[in-house]
Amino acid sequence: MNKNWKFSYLKPVRIYLILLFLAAGNISAQDNKNKNVLISKIEITGNKKTKDNIILRELTFKENEYVASDKLPELTKQSKINLLKTPLFNYVSINYEITDSANAEITVKVEERWYLWPQAAVYYVDRNFSNWLKDKDFSRIDAALGLEKYNIRGRNEKLKLYVLFGYDEELIFKYDNFYFDKKRKHSGAVFLKQLRRKETSCAIENDKVKRIKLIDAYALKSYNITFKYSFRKNIHNINSFYFGFEHRSVADSLLLCNPHYFTGYGNSASYMFLKYIFLNDKRDSRIFPLTGYNIKITATKNGLFMFPESEINSLKLKGEFSKYIQINKKLYFAGNMTFQKTAGEKNPFFLNTALGYSSNIRGYEYYAINGTDFFLFKNTLNFKVLSKRTFQIKFLPWDKINKPYIKIYADIFADAAYVKNTDTLYNTQNYLTNKFLYGIGAGINILTYYDWLFRIDFSVNRQKESGIYLHFEAPF
């Protein structure tokens, strides 16, 4: 009896000790998993032109910083995304090694792009390529000579200089992304543009752009100068301020086409403008995002109580919200909501834009819909048809351009929109304002290096019009 009692007493004690040992081992393993390690070294290779600090600015960790060891895979993944979102690299790889229980070493390898692009090209001048392709009017093209230089001084600065002739006579100068501080939080830009056109848009009739064309005179002349200041508090958030001046003058024939082209009297108008843009960008790609989100808020004040004779005085607020979700290994959902609200009565024709310009509803590529306010919803299901395939063009000796890749996605989509316009005269000549619009369809997206995207859509709109449209950018 005594012996049995002793046995029954020791057995639970042994079990308790075993469980305690296992729990201690589990706690130890968990502590080791979550243990902070010191980023003792960050080695960067492959950057022949780009400065190290430009690359380090995009990383989600710093040298001599402690991070949780189990967070390193996600931190390196996000850092790779950040670097690829800059226009500097074709390929990026980031690897880490925990050298001992307290230290980690990071290796960043980049393959730089070709940064100098002399330009000798032909451009269509319509609002989108499909619109130009419909008419196939070869007089509505521009020939351009110019130069694009990326990554000036290895600091991700950009220079663009263009001279266009043909449909447009245009001079464009842009120097962007020059920084004022070593931490690269404060940057600036300068834009200059001079334009002369013998043919230009003057009104919207039947929801399509109406144009006038002169033979011996210019229908439109303008010049614009803009200064930009940006504050990048962290990797994902940017606040940008634009301060600019524009002067426009038009021929008498244009005012005969549309007496309300300007809000004031005469053949010309000058005005100052102030614009603020907040951008919170957590997408995995600038060109064709599949995961993450993007928030963009824009406030524009046209007319700053200067040049009162132009009578331009309006405030425009625009919000864009996009969300990208991976459903499984091959299926992705993308949704976008955009709204615009305009306050102020003095808004000339060329500033009273809504859909068919920077914001578009699929299925209405041939239309331009003007108005003060609008909302727009876009929804897309993307299906991965071909994963990233890299191949080498052996006869090209330059490694910056001889390793292209290709990715292909198929999609189905549904868009809806509403544009508000209270101009009675405009609404008697156009029929797509103040009613719900929608478009549905399917498409193919082909992506390759240097941010090239080819998108072919088949869509049907509310009027039961169908068409095949070619684009060179993502829908949002």
C-alpha positions as CSV (number, residue, x, y, z in Angstrom):
1,M,0.0,0.0,0.0
2,N,2.8,2.3,1.0
3,K,4.7,1.3,-2.2
4,N,1.7,2.0,-4.4
5,W,1.2,5.4,-2.8
6,K,4.8,6.3,-3.5
7,F,4.5,5.3,-7.1
8,S,1.3,7.3,-7.7
9,Y,2.9,10.3,-6.1
10,L,6.1,10.3,-8.2
11,K,4.3,9.8,-11.5
12,P,2.5,13.2,-11.7
13,V,5.7,14.8,-10.4
14,R,7.7,13.4,-13.3
15,I,5.0,14.4,-15.8
16,Y,5.0,17.9,-14.4
17,L,8.8,18.1,-14.7
18,I,8.7,16.9,-18.3
19,L,6.0,19.5,-19.2
20,L,7.9,22.2,-17.5
21,F,11.1,21.3,-19.5
22,L,9.1,21.3,-22.8
23,A,7.5,24.6,-22.0
24,A,10.9,26.1,-21.1
25,G,12.3,24.8,-24.4
26,N,9.3,26.3,-26.3
27,I,9.7,29.7,-24.6
28,S,13.4,29.6,-25.4
29,A,12.8,28.8,-29.0
30,Q,10.1,31.6,-29.2
31,D,12.5,34.1,-27.6
32,N,15.2,33.1,-30.1
33,K,12.8,33.5,-33.0
34,N,11.7,37.0,-31.8
35,K,15.2,38.0,-30.6
36,N,16.5,41.4,-31.8
37,V,19.6,41.3,-33.9
38,L,21.9,44.1,-34.8
39,I,22.2,45.1,-38.5
40,S,26.0,45.1,-38.3
41,K,26.7,45.6,-42.0
42,I,24.9,46.6,-45.2
43,E,26.8,45.8,-48.3
44,I,25.7,47.3,-51.6
45,T,26.9,46.0,-55.0
46,G,26.1,46.7,-58.7
47,N,25.6,50.5,-58.3
48,K,28.1,51.9,-60.7
49,K,26.3,55.2,-60.9
50,T,23.8,55.4,-58.1
51,K,25.1,56.8,-54.7
52,D,24.8,54.4,-51.7
53,N,22.7,56.9,-49.7
54,I,20.1,56.9,-52.5
55,I,19.7,53.1,-52.0
56,L,19.9,53.3,-48.2
57,R,17.1,55.8,-48.2
58,E,14.7,53.2,-49.6
59,L,15.6,50.4,-47.1
60,T,13.3,49.6,-44.2
61,F,16.2,49.1,-41.8
62,K,19.5,50.9,-41.1
63,E,23.0,49.9,-40.2
64,N,23.6,49.6,-36.4
65,E,19.8,49.3,-35.8
66,Y,18.2,46.4,-33.9
67,V,15.4,44.5,-35.5
68,A,13.4,41.4,-34.6
69,S,15.0,38.4,-36.4
70,D,11.6,37.1,-37.5
71,K,10.9,40.4,-39.2
72,L,13.9,40.3,-41.5
73,P,12.1,38.4,-44.4
74,E,9.3,41.0,-44.6
75,L,11.7,44.0,-44.1
76,T,14.0,42.8,-47.0
77,K,10.9,42.1,-49.2
78,Q,9.5,45.6,-48.7
79,S,13.0,47.1,-49.2
80,K,13.2,45.4,-52.6
81,I,9.8,46.7,-53.6
82,N,10.8,50.2,-52.6
83,L,14.0,50.1,-54.7
84,L,12.1,48.7,-57.8
85,K,9.6,51.5,-57.5
86,T,12.3,54.0,-58.2
87,P,13.1,54.4,-61.9
88,L,16.7,53.4,-61.3
89,F,17.0,49.6,-61.4
90,N,15.9,46.7,-63.6
91,Y,16.6,44.0,-61.0
92,V,17.2,44.0,-57.2
93,S,18.0,41.2,-54.8
94,I,18.4,41.6,-51.0
95,N,19.7,38.8,-48.8
96,Y,20.6,38.6,-45.1
97,E,22.7,36.3,-43.0
98,I,22.5,36.1,-39.2
99,T,26.2,35.7,-38.5
100,D,25.7,34.9,-34.8
101,S,23.0,35.1,-32.2
102,A,23.2,38.9,-32.1
103,N,24.3,40.2,-35.5
104,A,22.9,40.2,-39.1
105,E,24.6,41.2,-42.3
106,I,22.6,42.5,-45.3
107,T,23.7,42.3,-49.0
108,V,21.9,44.5,-51.5
109,K,22.6,43.8,-55.2
110,V,21.2,46.0,-57.9
111,E,21.3,46.1,-61.7
112,E,21.1,49.6,-63.0
113,R,19.1,50.8,-65.9
114,W,20.2,52.8,-68.9
115,Y,19.9,56.4,-67.8
116,L,20.5,58.5,-70.9
117,W,17.8,58.4,-73.6
118,P,18.2,60.6,-76.6
119,Q,14.7,61.1,-78.1
120,A,13.7,61.1,-81.8
121,A,10.1,59.9,-81.7
122,V,6.6,60.4,-83.0
123,Y,3.7,60.9,-80.5
124,Y,-0.1,60.9,-80.9
125,V,-1.7,64.1,-79.5
126,D,-5.2,62.8,-78.5
127,R,-6.3,62.1,-75.0
128,N,-5.5,58.4,-75.4
129,F,-4.1,56.1,-78.1
130,S,-7.4,54.4,-78.9
131,N,-9.0,57.8,-79.6
132,W,-6.2,58.6,-82.1
133,L,-6.4,55.1,-83.6
134,K,-10.1,55.5,-84.3
135,D,-9.6,58.4,-86.8
136,K,-6.1,57.5,-87.9
137,D,-5.4,61.2,-88.6
138,F,-1.7,61.3,-89.3
139,S,-1.7,65.1,-89.1
140,R,-2.5,64.8,-85.4
141,I,1.0,63.6,-84.5
142,D,4.1,65.3,-83.1
143,A,7.7,64.7,-84.0
144,A,10.0,65.2,-81.1
145,L,13.7,65.7,-80.6
146,G,14.9,65.6,-77.0
147,L,16.9,64.2,-74.2
148,E,15.9,62.4,-71.0
149,K,18.5,61.9,-68.4
150,Y,17.7,59.9,-65.3
151,N,19.8,59.6,-62.1
152,I,21.8,62.7,-62.7
153,R,24.9,62.8,-60.4
154,G,23.8,59.4,-59.1
155,R,21.1,61.1,-57.0
156,N,17.9,60.0,-58.8
157,E,17.5,63.5,-60.3
158,K,15.7,63.7,-63.6
159,L,16.2,66.1,-66.6
160,K,13.9,66.2,-69.6
161,L,14.3,68.6,-72.6
162,Y,12.0,68.3,-75.6
163,V,11.4,70.2,-78.8
164,L,8.2,69.1,-80.6
165,F,6.9,70.1,-84.0
166,G,4.1,68.9,-86.2
167,Y,0.6,69.2,-84.7
168,D,2.1,71.0,-81.7
169,E,5.0,73.4,-81.6
170,E,6.2,72.9,-78.0
171,L,9.2,73.4,-75.9
172,I,9.4,71.5,-72.6
173,F,12.0,71.7,-69.8
174,K,11.8,69.7,-66.6
175,Y,14.4,69.3,-63.8
176,D,12.9,67.2,-61.0
177,N,13.8,65.6,-57.7
178,F,16.8,67.6,-56.6
179,Y,17.2,67.5,-52.9
180,F,18.1,70.2,-50.4
181,D,19.2,68.0,-47.5
182,K,21.4,65.0,-46.9
183,K,18.5,62.9,-45.5
184,R,16.6,63.4,-48.8
185,K,13.4,64.6,-47.2
186,H,13.2,68.0,-48.9
187,S,13.3,68.2,-52.7
188,G,12.4,70.6,-55.5
189,A,11.6,70.7,-59.2
190,V,11.2,73.3,-62.0
191,F,8.9,73.0,-65.0
192,L,8.8,75.2,-68.1
193,K,6.5,74.8,-71.1
194,Q,5.7,76.8,-74.2
195,L,3.0,75.7,-76.6
196,R,1.6,76.8,-80.0
197,R,-1.1,75.0,-81.9
198,K,-2.9,75.7,-85.2
199,E,-5.5,73.1,-84.3
200,T,-7.0,72.8,-80.8
201,S,-10.1,71.8,-78.9
202,C,-12.6,74.5,-78.4
203,A,-15.8,72.8,-77.0
204,I,-17.5,69.6,-76.2
205,E,-20.4,68.6,-78.4
206,N,-22.2,65.2,-78.3
207,D,-19.8,64.4,-75.5
208,K,-16.8,64.5,-77.9
209,V,-14.1,67.1,-78.4
210,K,-14.8,69.7,-81.0
211,R,-11.8,71.3,-82.7
212,I,-10.9,74.2,-84.9
213,K,-8.0,74.3,-87.3
214,L,-6.3,77.4,-88.8
215,I,-4.0,77.5,-91.7
216,D,-2.0,80.8,-91.3
217,A,-2.4,81.5,-87.6
218,Y,-2.2,79.8,-84.3
219,A,-5.5,78.9,-82.6
220,L,-3.8,78.6,-79.2
221,K,-0.6,79.9,-77.6
222,S,0.4,79.4,-74.0
223,Y,3.4,79.3,-71.6
224,N,3.7,77.9,-68.1
225,I,6.2,78.0,-65.4
226,T,5.8,75.9,-62.2
227,F,7.9,75.4,-59.1
228,K,7.5,72.3,-56.9
229,Y,8.6,71.6,-53.3
230,S,8.2,68.1,-51.8
231,F,8.6,66.9,-48.2
232,R,9.0,63.1,-47.9
233,K,8.6,62.4,-44.2
234,N,9.1,58.7,-44.7
235,I,9.4,56.1,-47.5
236,H,5.7,56.0,-48.2
237,N,4.3,59.5,-47.5
238,I,5.0,62.5,-49.7
239,N,3.6,66.1,-49.5
240,S,4.1,68.2,-52.6
241,F,3.3,71.9,-53.2
242,Y,3.2,73.5,-56.6
243,F,3.2,77.2,-57.3
244,G,2.8,78.3,-60.9
245,F,1.8,80.8,-63.6
246,E,0.1,80.2,-66.9
247,H,-0.8,82.6,-69.8
248,R,-3.1,81.6,-72.6
249,S,-4.1,83.5,-75.7
250,V,-6.5,82.2,-78.5
251,A,-7.6,83.3,-82.0
252,D,-10.9,85.0,-82.6
253,S,-12.1,81.8,-84.4
254,L,-11.8,79.8,-81.2
255,L,-14.0,82.3,-79.3
256,L,-16.6,82.0,-82.1
257,C,-16.6,78.3,-81.5
258,N,-16.9,78.7,-77.8
259,P,-17.6,82.2,-76.4
260,H,-17.2,80.7,-72.8
261,Y,-13.7,79.3,-73.4
262,F,-12.5,82.0,-70.9
263,T,-14.5,83.3,-67.9
264,G,-13.4,86.9,-68.5
265,Y,-13.4,89.1,-71.6
266,G,-10.8,89.2,-74.4
267,N,-8.7,86.7,-76.2
268,S,-6.3,85.9,-73.4
269,A,-6.1,85.1,-69.7
270,S,-3.3,84.9,-67.1
271,Y,-3.6,83.3,-63.7
272,M,-1.6,81.9,-60.8
273,F,-2.3,78.6,-59.3
274,L,-1.4,76.7,-56.1
275,K,-1.7,73.0,-55.8
276,Y,-1.1,70.6,-52.9
277,I,-0.8,66.8,-53.3
278,F,-0.6,64.2,-50.5
279,L,0.5,60.8,-51.5
280,N,0.5,57.6,-49.4
281,D,1.8,54.9,-51.6
282,K,2.1,51.3,-50.3
283,R,1.7,49.5,-53.6
284,D,4.1,46.8,-54.6
285,S,4.6,48.4,-58.0
286,R,4.3,51.8,-59.7
287,I,3.4,50.3,-63.1
288,F,1.1,47.4,-62.4
289,P,0.4,46.9,-58.7
290,L,-1.1,43.7,-57.3
291,T,-1.0,44.2,-53.6
292,G,-1.0,47.2,-51.2
293,Y,-2.9,50.5,-51.4
294,N,-2.5,54.0,-52.7
295,I,-4.1,57.3,-51.4
296,K,-3.8,60.5,-53.3
297,I,-5.4,63.8,-52.3
298,T,-5.1,66.8,-54.5
299,A,-6.3,70.4,-53.8
300,T,-5.9,73.0,-56.5
301,K,-6.6,76.7,-56.3
302,N,-6.8,78.4,-59.7
303,G,-6.7,82.2,-59.4
304,L,-4.9,83.7,-56.4
305,F,-6.5,87.2,-56.5
306,M,-4.0,88.2,-59.1
307,F,-4.8,89.1,-62.7
308,P,-8.5,89.8,-61.7
309,E,-9.4,90.6,-65.3
310,S,-9.2,86.9,-66.1
311,E,-11.9,86.2,-63.5
312,I,-10.5,82.8,-62.8
313,N,-11.3,81.8,-59.3
314,S,-12.0,78.2,-58.3
315,L,-11.0,75.5,-55.8
316,K,-10.9,71.9,-56.9
317,L,-10.6,68.9,-54.5
318,K,-9.9,65.4,-55.8
319,G,-9.4,62.2,-53.9
320,E,-8.2,58.9,-55.3
321,F,-8.2,55.6,-53.2
322,S,-6.9,52.3,-54.6
323,K,-6.7,48.9,-52.9
324,Y,-5.0,45.8,-54.3
325,I,-5.5,42.3,-52.8
326,Q,-4.0,39.0,-53.6
327,I,-6.8,36.3,-53.4
328,N,-4.6,33.3,-54.2
329,K,-1.4,32.5,-56.1
330,K,-2.9,33.6,-59.5
331,L,-5.9,35.7,-58.7
332,Y,-5.8,39.4,-57.7
333,F,-8.5,42.0,-57.0
334,A,-8.0,45.8,-57.5
335,G,-10.5,48.5,-56.7
336,N,-10.4,52.3,-57.1
337,M,-12.7,55.1,-56.0
338,T,-12.1,58.7,-57.3
339,F,-14.1,61.8,-56.5
340,Q,-13.9,65.4,-57.4
341,K,-15.6,68.5,-56.0
342,T,-15.2,72.0,-57.4
343,A,-16.1,75.2,-55.6
344,G,-16.4,78.6,-57.3
345,E,-18.3,79.9,-60.3
346,K,-15.4,81.1,-62.3
347,N,-14.0,78.0,-64.0
348,P,-13.1,78.3,-67.7
349,F,-13.6,75.6,-70.3
350,F,-10.1,74.3,-70.3
351,L,-10.1,73.9,-66.5
352,N,-13.6,72.4,-66.2
353,T,-12.6,68.8,-66.9
354,A,-13.9,65.6,-65.4
355,L,-13.8,62.2,-67.2
356,G,-11.8,61.5,-70.3
357,Y,-8.6,63.3,-69.2
358,S,-6.5,62.2,-66.2
359,S,-9.5,60.1,-64.9
360,N,-11.2,57.7,-67.2
361,I,-14.0,55.2,-67.3
362,R,-13.4,52.1,-69.4
363,G,-15.7,51.8,-72.3
364,Y,-15.8,55.6,-72.9
365,E,-12.4,56.1,-74.4
366,Y,-13.9,58.1,-77.3
367,Y,-15.7,60.5,-75.0
368,A,-14.8,63.6,-73.0
369,I,-17.2,64.5,-70.2
370,N,-16.8,67.9,-68.6
371,G,-18.2,68.9,-65.2
372,T,-17.5,70.4,-61.8
373,D,-18.0,67.2,-59.7
374,F,-17.8,63.5,-60.3
375,F,-17.3,60.1,-58.7
376,L,-15.8,57.1,-60.3
377,F,-15.6,53.4,-59.2
378,K,-13.3,50.9,-60.9
379,N,-13.1,47.1,-60.1
380,T,-10.8,44.6,-61.7
381,L,-10.0,40.9,-61.3
382,N,-6.5,40.1,-62.6
383,F,-5.5,36.5,-63.4
384,K,-1.8,35.6,-63.8
385,V,-1.4,34.0,-67.2
386,L,2.4,34.0,-67.4
387,S,4.8,34.4,-64.4
388,K,7.9,36.6,-64.9
389,R,10.1,35.1,-67.6
390,T,13.5,36.6,-68.1
391,F,15.6,36.0,-71.2
392,Q,18.8,37.4,-72.7
393,I,19.3,39.0,-76.1
394,K,22.7,37.7,-76.8
395,F,23.6,39.9,-79.8
396,L,23.3,43.0,-77.6
397,P,26.5,43.6,-75.6
398,W,24.9,46.0,-73.0
399,D,23.8,44.3,-69.9
400,K,21.4,47.2,-69.0
401,I,19.2,46.4,-72.0
402,N,19.9,42.8,-73.0
403,K,17.9,41.1,-70.2
404,P,14.2,41.9,-70.8
405,Y,11.4,40.1,-69.0
406,I,7.7,39.5,-69.7
407,K,4.7,39.0,-67.5
408,I,1.1,38.5,-68.7
409,Y,-2.2,39.0,-66.8
410,A,-5.8,38.6,-68.1
411,D,-8.5,40.6,-66.4
412,I,-12.3,41.3,-66.2
413,F,-13.5,44.6,-65.0
414,A,-16.6,46.7,-64.2
415,D,-16.6,50.5,-63.9
416,A,-19.3,53.1,-62.9
417,A,-19.3,56.9,-62.8
418,Y,-21.4,60.0,-62.5
419,V,-20.5,63.5,-63.6
420,K,-22.4,66.6,-62.4
421,N,-22.7,69.6,-64.6
422,T,-25.1,72.5,-63.9
423,D,-24.3,74.5,-67.1
424,T,-27.6,74.5,-69.0
425,L,-26.1,75.3,-72.3
426,Y,-23.5,72.5,-72.0
427,N,-26.2,70.0,-71.0
428,T,-28.3,70.8,-74.1
429,Q,-25.4,69.8,-76.3
430,N,-24.2,66.8,-74.3
431,Y,-26.0,63.8,-72.9
432,L,-23.6,61.9,-70.6
433,T,-23.6,64.3,-67.7
434,N,-26.0,64.0,-64.7
435,K,-26.6,60.3,-65.2
436,F,-25.0,57.0,-64.2
437,L,-22.5,55.6,-66.6
438,Y,-20.9,52.1,-66.6
439,G,-18.6,49.9,-68.6
440,I,-17.7,46.2,-68.4
441,G,-15.2,44.1,-70.2
442,A,-12.1,42.0,-70.3
443,G,-8.5,42.5,-71.2
444,I,-4.9,41.4,-71.5
445,N,-1.9,43.2,-69.8
446,I,1.6,42.6,-71.0
447,L,4.5,44.0,-68.9
448,T,8.2,44.2,-69.6
449,Y,11.2,46.0,-68.4
450,Y,11.7,49.8,-68.3
451,D,8.1,50.2,-67.1
452,W,6.6,49.3,-70.4
453,L,3.0,48.1,-70.2
454,F,0.7,47.1,-73.1
455,R,-3.0,46.8,-72.3
456,I,-5.7,45.6,-74.7
457,D,-9.3,45.9,-73.5
458,F,-12.6,44.8,-74.9
459,S,-15.5,46.7,-73.3
460,V,-19.2,47.5,-73.6
461,N,-20.7,50.8,-72.2
462,R,-24.1,51.9,-71.1
463,Q,-25.1,52.8,-74.7
464,K,-24.3,49.2,-75.7
465,E,-21.3,50.4,-77.7
466,S,-18.4,48.0,-77.8
467,G,-14.8,48.3,-78.8
468,I,-11.2,47.1,-78.5
469,Y,-8.9,49.7,-77.0
470,L,-5.1,49.9,-76.6
471,H,-3.5,51.6,-73.7
472,F,0.0,52.0,-72.3
473,E,-0.7,52.4,-68.6
474,A,-2.6,50.6,-65.9
475,P,-6.3,51.6,-65.4
476,F,-5.4,53.0,-61.9
